[in-house]
Amino acid sequence: MPEVAEKVSRLEEVLEEFIRSVGIEFNKLYNSQMRTEAEMRAFKEEMRAYRERSEQEMQAFREEMRAYRERSEQEMQAFREEMRAFKVEMNKKMGELANKLGTISEDIVAPGIPYAIKRAFGLEVSELSVRRKRSIKGRSREYDVIVVAGKYVFLTDVKSKYRRLYIEEFEEIKADFFEYFPEYRGFKEVVVIASFYFDEEIIKLANKKKWLVLQLGGEYLEFINKDKVKLP
């Protein structure tokens, strides 16, 4: 019987040790589970805080972008207004400049052409008129400078910068000169184009047409192609 009692006692000790071990492992597992839940809660809280910060930052970004667009639109509108005002001012200045350049025939060519004709051809100018305009049956013709010298009438077209297009235009205008100004029918027509400067192409074309080229030069105004174009 003592052996049985000893075995029972030993069995009880083993059982108690097992129960204690199970309890320890259970506590470990419980504590681990609790830590996991705490960590999960902490993670959830962190994610919630992150989302809130992100939403706040995104909202702040949207507000900043809205304010930037508004500023940009205001600045662009101000720039458009400034450019519009600049264009208006430039158009005004260009108009004033065009008007000023448009008086070149009166300011430079008209006063000087009698001397240029006298030097080049030995002719005395008997008549000089500026911007002669006449209309017939709703149509009109205007000539910058008309000069009568000897038996010739000089039809002068003046431009600040002479272009090929102007030659074509003046070719058409001069064609019916005597129709609009019949009082000059007894004179021989001499065509003159005048400018500050002529490209070589224009000079060659004028030579071909037998037109005189009048340009600013060492003698104030001079016919630069008089050796190529003779009076008719």
C-alpha positions in Angstrom: 0.0 0.0 0.0 2.8 2.4 0.7 3.9 2.0 -2.9 0.5 2.8 -4.2 0.3 5.9 -2.0 3.7 7.0 -3.3 2.6 6.6 -6.9 -0.6 8.5 -6.3 1.4 11.3 -4.7 3.8 11.3 -7.6 0.9 11.4 -10.0 -0.6 14.3 -8.2 2.6 16.2 -8.4 2.9 15.5 -12.1 -0.7 16.6 -12.6 -0.2 19.8 -10.6 3.0 20.6 -12.6 1.0 20.0 -15.9 -1.8 22.3 -14.7 0.7 24.9 -13.7 2.5 24.7 -17.1 -0.8 24.9 -18.9 -1.7 27.9 -16.8 1.6 29.6 -17.6 1.2 28.9 -21.3 -2.4 30.1 -21.2 -1.3 33.3 -19.5 1.4 33.7 -22.1 -1.1 33.2 -24.9 -3.6 35.5 -23.2 -1.0 38.2 -22.7 0.2 37.7 -26.3 -3.4 38.0 -27.5 -3.9 41.1 -25.4 -0.7 42.6 -26.7 -1.8 41.8 -30.3 -5.1 43.5 -29.7 -3.5 46.5 -28.1 -1.0 46.7 -31.0 -3.9 46.3 -33.4 -5.8 49.1 -31.6 -2.8 51.2 -31.6 -2.3 50.5 -35.4 -5.9 51.3 -36.1 -5.6 54.6 -34.1 -2.4 55.4 -36.0 -4.1 54.7 -39.3 -7.1 56.8 -38.3 -4.8 59.6 -37.3 -2.9 59.2 -40.5 -6.1 59.4 -42.6 -7.2 62.4 -40.7 -3.8 64.1 -41.3 -3.9 63.1 -44.9 -7.4 64.5 -45.4 -6.4 67.7 -43.6 -3.3 68.0 -45.8 -5.3 67.2 -48.9 -7.9 69.8 -48.0 -5.1 72.3 -47.3 -3.6 71.4 -50.7 -7.0 71.8 -52.4 -7.4 75.2 -50.7 -3.9 76.2 -51.7 -4.5 75.1 -55.3 -7.8 76.9 -55.4 -6.1 80.1 -54.1 -3.3 79.6 -56.6 -5.8 79.3 -59.5 -7.6 82.3 -58.3 -4.3 84.3 -58.1 -3.3 82.9 -61.5 -6.6 83.9 -63.1 -6.3 87.4 -61.5 -2.7 87.8 -62.7 -3.6 86.5 -66.2 -6.6 88.9 -66.3 -4.3 91.7 -65.2 -1.8 90.7 -67.9 -4.5 90.6 -70.5 -5.6 94.1 -69.5 -2.0 95.3 -69.6 -1.4 93.8 -73.0 -4.7 95.2 -74.3 -3.6 98.7 -73.0 -0.2 98.1 -74.5 -1.7 97.2 -77.9 -3.9 100.3 -77.8 -1.0 102.5 -77.0 1.2 100.8 -79.7 -1.6 101.2 -82.3 -1.8 104.8 -81.3 1.9 105.3 -81.6 2.1 103.4 -84.9 -0.8 105.5 -86.2 1.1 108.7 -85.2 4.3 107.3 -86.8 2.4 106.4 -89.9 0.9 109.8 -90.1 4.3 111.4 -89.6 5.9 109.2 -92.2 3.0 110.0 -94.4 4.1 113.6 -94.5 7.5 112.7 -95.8 6.5 114.0 -99.3 5.7 117.4 -97.8 8.5 117.6 -95.3 11.4 116.3 -97.4 10.7 115.5 -101.0 8.5 118.4 -102.0 10.9 121.2 -100.8 13.9 119.4 -102.3 12.7 118.1 -105.6 13.1 121.4 -107.5 16.7 121.5 -106.6 17.2 117.9 -107.5 15.6 118.4 -111.0 17.7 121.5 -111.5 21.0 119.7 -110.7 20.2 116.6 -112.6 18.5 118.0 -115.7 19.0 121.7 -115.7 15.3 122.3 -115.7 13.5 125.1 -113.7 10.4 124.0 -111.9 7.4 126.1 -112.8 4.7 124.3 -110.8 4.8 122.0 -107.7 1.8 120.5 -105.9 1.6 118.1 -103.0 -1.1 115.4 -102.5 -3.1 116.2 -105.5 -6.4 114.3 -105.4 -9.3 114.3 -107.9 -12.4 112.2 -108.3 -14.3 111.2 -111.4 -17.7 109.4 -111.2 -17.0 108.0 -107.7 -13.4 107.0 -108.5 -10.4 109.0 -107.3 -6.7 109.3 -107.8 -4.1 110.9 -105.6 -0.5 111.7 -106.3 2.1 112.6 -103.7 3.9 115.2 -105.6 3.3 116.6 -109.1 6.1 118.8 -110.6 6.1 120.7 -113.9 9.5 121.6 -115.3 10.0 122.6 -118.9 8.0 120.3 -121.1 7.8 117.5 -118.5 5.4 116.6 -115.7 7.1 114.6 -113.0 4.7 112.2 -111.2 6.3 111.4 -107.8 5.3 108.5 -105.6 6.8 108.8 -102.1 7.3 106.0 -99.5 9.4 105.8 -96.4 10.5 102.3 -97.5 9.8 101.4 -101.1 8.6 97.9 -101.8 8.0 96.0 -105.0 4.2 96.0 -104.2 4.2 99.8 -104.4 5.6 99.8 -107.9 2.7 97.6 -109.0 0.2 99.9 -107.3 1.7 103.0 -108.8 1.8 101.4 -112.2 -2.0 101.2 -112.0 -2.5 104.7 -110.6 -0.3 106.5 -113.1 -1.9 104.8 -116.1 -4.9 107.1 -116.1 -3.1 110.3 -114.8 -4.1 112.4 -117.9 -7.7 111.2 -117.6 -7.9 112.7 -114.1 -5.6 115.7 -114.8 -6.2 116.6 -118.4 -4.6 120.0 -118.0 -1.2 118.2 -118.2 -1.8 116.5 -121.5 0.7 118.7 -123.3 3.5 117.6 -121.1 5.7 114.5 -121.3 5.2 112.2 -118.3 8.2 111.3 -116.1 7.6 108.8 -113.3 9.6 109.2 -110.1 9.7 107.0 -107.0 11.2 108.5 -103.9 12.3 107.1 -100.6 14.9 107.2 -97.9 16.6 104.1 -99.3 16.1 101.6 -102.1 17.0 98.0 -102.4 19.0 97.0 -105.5 16.0 95.0 -106.8 13.8 98.0 -106.8 16.4 100.1 -108.6 16.8 97.5 -111.3 13.1 97.2 -111.7 12.7 101.0 -111.9 15.5 101.1 -114.6 13.7 98.6 -116.6 10.5 100.6 -116.4 12.4 103.9 -117.2 11.4 105.4 -113.9 13.6 107.8 -112.0 14.7 106.9 -108.5 15.0 109.8 -106.0 16.8 109.1 -102.8 18.3 110.9 -99.9 22.0 111.4 -100.6 25.0 113.6 -100.4 23.2 116.4 -102.3 20.1 116.1 -100.0 18.0 114.5 -102.7 19.4 113.0 -105.8 18.3 110.9 -108.8 20.5 107.8 -108.2 19.8 106.2 -111.6 19.8 109.3 -113.9 22.7 107.7 -115.9 20.4 104.7 -116.6 17.1 106.6 -117.2 16.9 109.5 -119.6 14.1 112.0 -119.9 11.8 111.1 -122.8 
